[in-house]
Amino acid sequence: MGSSSGSSSDSDVGSEPYLTTTLAGFLDRLAARTPAPGGGSVAAVTCAMAAGLVEMAAAFDGTGMLDPVGARAHELRARAAALADADGAAYAQVLAALRMPAGPERAARLDVAVAGAIDCPMQVLEIAAEVATLAADVAAHGNRNLEGDAITGAVLAEAAARSAATLAQLNVSMLSRHAMADAHLERLRPGLACATRARERAVESYAHAERG
């Protein structure tokens, strides 16, 4: 989720898909004084961009060995991009729940809404960890002229993973004590570790090539 709270209406979250606008338009919406897009959408877009770099770098491998990597990066790019809008929609549900009168019904609806807001960054984290791994594979085995793009993909994917994990943890604080047990945050640590190892492997492949 990762957006600022406030008394904005659901329409302020934005009904137009973020990725149908221009890059300049998305950046303007990001900078505007509105609840969304926010950190969650940015993490998803960053993850999608990292996957795009991996897909592009894999396409320049003349051996065909990295074709499966490029195909998987293409799939992950689409999934991450879709989560940019899903995060905004999840935040709209949280806003709606927060406006309800205090009571059991509000608490129950807020738990459901926040669970959705946690699920989006958790998905981004898991996708980003895989993107970082693919980027490291391309950096190690792909066309050396595209090594910088692959390493950038790994770095961006790790950043998306860390941002998403932080947002998921922050959103948990809005859950009731009963719902916290179902937040599944044990998925955070292995995903982050995977992304970090992949980024390190990508950077090390460059250092190894330099020494060689």
SULSULHU-V288367 format. One record per backbone hydrogen bond with DSSP energy under -1.0 kcal/mol. NH is the residue of the N-H (numbers start at 1). CO is the residue of the C=O. If there is no record, write none. Layout:
[[NH & CO] [NH & CO]]
This chain:
[[12 & 9] [13 & 10] [20 & 17] [21 & 18] [26 & 22] [27 & 23] [28 & 24] [29 & 25] [30 & 26] [31 & 27] [32 & 28] [34 & 32] [39 & 2] [40 & 1] [42 & 38] [43 & 39] [44 & 40] [45 & 41] [46 & 42] [47 & 43] [48 & 44] [49 & 45] [50 & 46] [51 & 47] [52 & 48] [53 & 49] [54 & 50] [55 & 51] [56 & 52] [57 & 53] [58 & 54] [59 & 55] [61 & 58] [67 & 64] [70 & 66] [71 & 67] [72 & 68] [73 & 69] [74 & 70] [75 & 71] [76 & 72] [77 & 73] [78 & 74] [79 & 75] [80 & 76] [81 & 77] [82 & 78] [83 & 79] [84 & 81] [86 & 82] [87 & 83] [88 & 84] [89 & 85] [90 & 86] [91 & 87] [92 & 88] [93 & 89] [94 & 90] [95 & 91] [96 & 92] [97 & 93] [98 & 94] [99 & 95] [100 & 97] [107 & 103] [108 & 104] [109 & 105] [110 & 106] [111 & 107] [112 & 108] [113 & 109] [114 & 110] [115 & 111] [116 & 112] [117 & 113] [118 & 114] [119 & 115] [120 & 116] [122 & 118] [123 & 119] [124 & 120] [125 & 121] [126 & 122] [127 & 123] [128 & 124] [129 & 125] [130 & 126] [131 & 127] [132 & 128] [133 & 129] [134 & 130] [135 & 131] [136 & 132] [137 & 133] [138 & 134] [139 & 135] [140 & 136] [141 & 137] [142 & 138] [146 & 143] [147 & 144] [150 & 146] [151 & 147] [152 & 148] [153 & 149] [154 & 150] [155 & 151] [156 & 152] [157 & 153] [158 & 154] [159 & 155] [160 & 156] [161 & 157] [162 & 158] [163 & 159] [164 & 160] [165 & 161] [166 & 162] [167 & 163] [168 & 164] [169 & 165] [170 & 166] [171 & 167] [172 & 168] [174 & 171] [175 & 172] [180 & 176] [182 & 179] [183 & 180] [187 & 184] [188 & 185] [191 & 187] [192 & 188] [193 & 189] [194 & 190] [195 & 191] [196 & 192] [197 & 193] [198 & 194] [199 & 195] [200 & 196] [201 & 197] [202 & 198] [203 & 199] [204 & 200] [205 & 201] [206 & 202] [207 & 203] [208 & 204] [209 & 205] [210 & 206] [211 & 207] [212 & 208]]
